[in-house]
Amino acid sequence: MASQQDIRRRIRSVQNTSKITKAMELVAAAKLRRAQQRIEALRPFADRMEHLTIEAARRAHVHGEPLLQRREVNSVAILLVTGDRGLAGAFNSQIVRRGIQLQREYEAQGHKVTFLSVGRKGGGTLRFRQMPIAREWQGFSDRPRYQDAEAIARHAAEIFAQGEVDLVVMVFNHFINALAQRVDVTELLPIPEDDVAEGETPVERPKVEGDMLFEPDAQYMIGDLLRTGLEISVYRALLESTASEHGARMTAMGSASKNAGEVIDRLTLAMNRARQQEITQAILEVVAGADALE
């Protein structure tokens, strides 16, 4: 059995770790509240924007718009949205796992697959696995800005319009609550014909009645509308991912703090037993010494 000194040292070590995890839990909770407010404010606008974009693209009858071209798929770009930091449970790993699963499925169909990576954790894992990464973005997963979504959407639109890829798919964590996130797979490009992502239940949306008038003309308006809708979709995914990351980290750090308390209780019990054993041993030695003097 370990000595009292060794056990005390272990207890102090676990207590110090518990203080760190508790502080991280409180910080994540504060960040989660702000991130949740941002995504809940954006969702209604993003839903309507996505529906409007798809409905307008259907009715405009525009020919030659690059983002609407559906062609034979030979190459696919998978956009993985992860975080820049760890200690968030399965938040990052489940995104990478789903992305690699998609890669295997597309390659089994004879498609060439490359990755677009958002976040240091996803990019690091892909490089470790020697996966092909065409482009990376890092440093803003904690508080993404609209400019970050613009840069990602612009690059995705460029490689699709230039024919470098025939399909762009985005994988991200959809925020449900602090305890639960859902991995969503969304087809970004070409602009999908419906607004239901993989795993989602179709939602009855209000229909747009009547004809649509485009000023100055449909060709000009649809191009800008599609690019704006693409940016909004990416921005929504970034905010969903941010809220999911803070929720996952808060939950993970809460579990770590609870586990640390249980370890301290077990170590304290072991220390008491060690002290009792030492006292008993000392009493036995005194009794034995007294018997020897008689």
C-alpha positions in Angstrom: 0.0 0.0 0.0 1.2 3.5 -0.8 2.4 5.7 2.1 0.3 8.6 3.4 2.8 11.1 1.8 2.4 9.5 -1.6 -1.4 9.5 -1.3 -1.5 13.2 -0.1 0.6 14.1 -3.1 -1.8 12.4 -5.5 -4.8 14.1 -3.8 -3.2 17.5 -4.3 -2.5 16.7 -7.9 -6.1 15.7 -8.5 -7.4 18.8 -6.7 -5.3 21.1 -8.9 -6.6 19.3 -12.0 -10.2 19.7 -10.6 -9.7 23.4 -10.2 -8.6 23.7 -13.9 -11.5 21.6 -15.2 -14.0 23.5 -13.1 -12.7 26.9 -14.4 -12.9 25.6 -18.0 -16.5 24.4 -17.4 -17.5 27.9 -16.2 -15.8 29.6 -19.1 -17.4 27.3 -21.6 -20.8 27.9 -20.0 -20.4 31.7 -20.3 -19.3 31.3 -24.0 -22.1 28.9 -24.7 -24.8 31.4 -23.7 -23.5 34.0 -26.1 -23.0 31.4 -28.9 -26.5 30.0 -28.4 -28.0 33.5 -28.6 -26.2 34.1 -31.9 -27.3 30.9 -33.6 -30.9 31.1 -32.3 -31.1 34.6 -33.8 -29.7 33.5 -37.1 -31.7 30.3 -37.7 -35.0 31.9 -38.8 -33.2 34.2 -41.3 -31.0 31.4 -42.6 -34.0 29.0 -43.0 -35.9 31.6 -45.0 -32.9 32.6 -47.0 -32.2 29.0 -48.0 -35.8 28.5 -49.0 -35.9 31.7 -50.9 -32.7 30.9 -52.8 -33.8 27.5 -53.8 -37.3 28.8 -54.8 -35.9 31.7 -56.8 -33.4 29.4 -58.6 -36.3 27.1 -59.6 -38.4 29.9 -61.0 -35.8 32.1 -62.7 -35.0 29.6 -65.5 -31.5 31.0 -65.7 -29.0 29.1 -67.9 -25.3 29.1 -67.5 -25.1 30.0 -63.8 -22.1 28.0 -62.5 -23.4 27.4 -59.0 -26.5 25.7 -60.4 -24.8 23.3 -62.9 -25.4 19.7 -62.0 -22.9 17.5 -63.9 -21.5 14.1 -63.7 -19.6 13.7 -60.4 -15.9 12.8 -60.8 -14.4 14.7 -57.9 -15.8 15.7 -54.5 -14.7 18.3 -51.9 -15.7 17.5 -48.3 -15.7 20.6 -46.0 -15.2 19.6 -42.4 -16.1 22.1 -39.7 -14.2 21.4 -36.5 -12.8 23.4 -33.6 -9.4 24.9 -32.9 -9.1 23.3 -29.5 -9.7 19.9 -27.9 -11.0 18.9 -24.5 -14.5 18.8 -25.9 -15.4 15.1 -25.8 -16.3 13.6 -29.1 -17.0 17.0 -30.7 -14.1 17.0 -33.2 -13.6 13.2 -33.6 -17.2 12.6 -34.7 -16.9 15.1 -37.5 -13.6 13.7 -38.7 -15.0 10.2 -38.5 -18.1 11.1 -40.6 -15.9 12.9 -43.1 -13.7 9.8 -43.6 -16.7 7.6 -43.9 -18.0 9.9 -46.6 -14.6 9.8 -48.3 -14.7 6.0 -48.4 -18.3 6.0 -49.8 -17.4 8.4 -52.6 -14.2 6.6 -53.4 -16.1 3.3 -53.6 -18.2 5.0 -56.3 -15.1 5.9 -58.2 -14.9 9.6 -57.2 -11.8 11.5 -56.3 -12.1 13.1 -52.9 -10.3 16.1 -51.3 -10.9 17.9 -48.0 -11.5 21.5 -47.1 -10.7 21.9 -43.4 -12.0 24.4 -40.9 -10.4 24.3 -37.5 -7.0 23.1 -36.2 -8.2 19.8 -34.8 -9.7 18.6 -38.0 -6.8 19.7 -40.1 -4.3 18.1 -37.7 -6.1 14.8 -37.7 -6.4 14.8 -41.5 -2.7 15.5 -41.9 -1.8 12.7 -39.4 -3.9 10.3 -41.5 -2.2 11.7 -44.7 -5.5 12.7 -46.2 -5.5 15.2 -49.2 -6.3 18.7 -47.9 -6.9 21.4 -50.6 -7.4 24.3 -48.2 -7.5 25.1 -44.5 -8.9 27.8 -42.3 -8.0 28.2 -38.6 -8.2 30.6 -35.7 -11.8 31.6 -35.5 -13.8 28.6 -34.3 -14.3 30.3 -30.9 -16.1 33.3 -32.4 -16.5 33.2 -36.2 -17.3 36.3 -38.2 -19.3 36.7 -41.3 -16.1 37.5 -43.2 -14.8 34.0 -42.3 -17.8 32.4 -43.9 -17.4 34.7 -47.0 -13.8 33.5 -47.5 -14.8 29.8 -47.2 -17.9 30.2 -49.5 -15.9 32.2 -52.0 -13.2 29.4 -52.3 -15.9 26.7 -52.5 -17.7 28.6 -55.3 -14.4 29.1 -57.2 -13.3 25.5 -57.2 -16.8 24.4 -58.2 -17.2 27.0 -61.0 -13.8 26.2 -62.4 -14.6 22.5 -62.6 -12.0 21.4 -60.0 -14.7 19.6 -58.1 -18.2 18.5 -59.1 -19.7 18.3 -55.7 -19.1 20.2 -52.4 -20.4 18.6 -49.2 -20.2 20.2 -45.7 -20.0 18.2 -42.4 -20.6 20.1 -39.2 -22.1 19.7 -35.7 -25.7 20.9 -35.4 -26.4 22.4 -32.0 -29.4 20.9 -30.2 -28.6 21.7 -26.5 -25.6 21.7 -24.2 -25.7 17.9 -23.9 -26.4 16.9 -27.5 -25.1 17.7 -30.9 -26.0 16.1 -34.2 -23.6 15.6 -37.1 -25.2 17.1 -40.2 -24.1 16.5 -43.8 -25.2 19.3 -46.2 -24.7 19.5 -50.0 -23.4 23.0 -50.6 -22.7 22.9 -54.4 -24.3 22.7 -56.8 -27.2 24.5 -55.1 -29.5 21.7 -53.9 -33.0 21.4 -55.2 -34.5 21.1 -51.7 -33.5 22.5 -48.3 -33.5 19.3 -46.3 -30.1 18.1 -45.0 -29.1 14.5 -44.4 -30.8 13.2 -41.2 -33.4 16.0 -41.1 -37.1 15.6 -41.2 -38.8 17.5 -44.0 -40.4 20.7 -42.6 -43.5 22.2 -44.1 -42.5 25.7 -45.2 -44.8 28.5 -46.5 -45.1 28.5 -50.2 -44.2 31.6 -52.3 -47.3 32.4 -54.2 -47.4 34.2 -57.5 -44.6 35.1 -59.9 -41.2 36.4 -59.0 -40.0 39.6 -60.6 -36.2 40.1 -60.9 -34.7 43.6 -61.3 -32.7 44.5 -63.3 -32.8 40.9 -64.6 -32.9 37.3 -63.4 -29.3 36.5 -64.6 -27.8 39.3 -62.5 -30.0 38.8 -59.4 -29.7 35.0 -59.2 -25.9 35.1 -59.3 -25.7 37.4 -56.3 -28.5 35.7 -54.5 -26.9 32.3 -54.8 -23.6 33.5 -53.5 -25.2 35.3 -50.6 -27.2 32.2 -49.8 -24.1 30.1 -49.9 -22.3 32.4 -47.5 -25.3 32.3 -45.1 -25.3 28.5 -45.1 -21.6 28.4 -44.3 -22.0 31.1 -41.6 -24.8 29.2 -40.0 -22.7 26.0 -39.9 -19.9 28.0 -38.2 -22.2 29.3 -35.6 -23.8 25.9 -35.1 -20.4 24.4 -34.7 -19.3 27.1 -32.2 -22.3 26.6 -29.9 -21.9 22.8 -30.2 -18.2 23.1 -29.2 -18.8 25.2 -26.1 -21.7 22.9 -25.1 -19.5 19.8 -25.6 -16.6 21.3 -23.7 -18.8 22.4 -20.8 -20.2 18.9 -20.5 -16.8 17.2 -20.8 -15.3 19.5 -18.2 -18.3 19.0 -15.9 -17.8 15.2 -16.1 -14.1 15.6 -15.5 -14.7 17.6 -12.4 -17.2 15.0 -11.1 -14.7 12.2 -11.8 -12.0 14.2 -10.0 -14.2 14.4 -6.9 -14.8 10.7 -7.0 -11.0 10.0 -7.3 -10.3 12.4 -4.3 -12.9 10.5 -2.2 -11.2 7.1 -3.0 -7.8 8.5 -2.3 -8.9 10.0 1.0 -10.3 6.6 2.0 -7.1 5.0 1.0 -5.1 7.6 3.0 -7.2 7.0 6.1 -6.7 3.2 5.8 -2.9 3.8 5.4 -2.9 6.0 8.5 -4.9 3.4 10.5 -2.5 0.7 9.4 0.5 2.7 10.4 -1.0 3.5 13.8 -1.9 -0.2 14.3 1.7 -1.2 13.3 3.1 1.3 15.8 0.9 -0.1 18.6 2.0 -3.6 17.8 5.6 -2.6 17.9 5.1 -0.9 21.3 3.3 -4.0 22.7 6.0 -6.3 21.3 8.7 -4.1 22.9 7.0 -4.2 26.3 6.7 -8.0 26.1 10.4 -8.3 25.3 11.3 -6.3 28.5 9.3 -8.5 30.8 
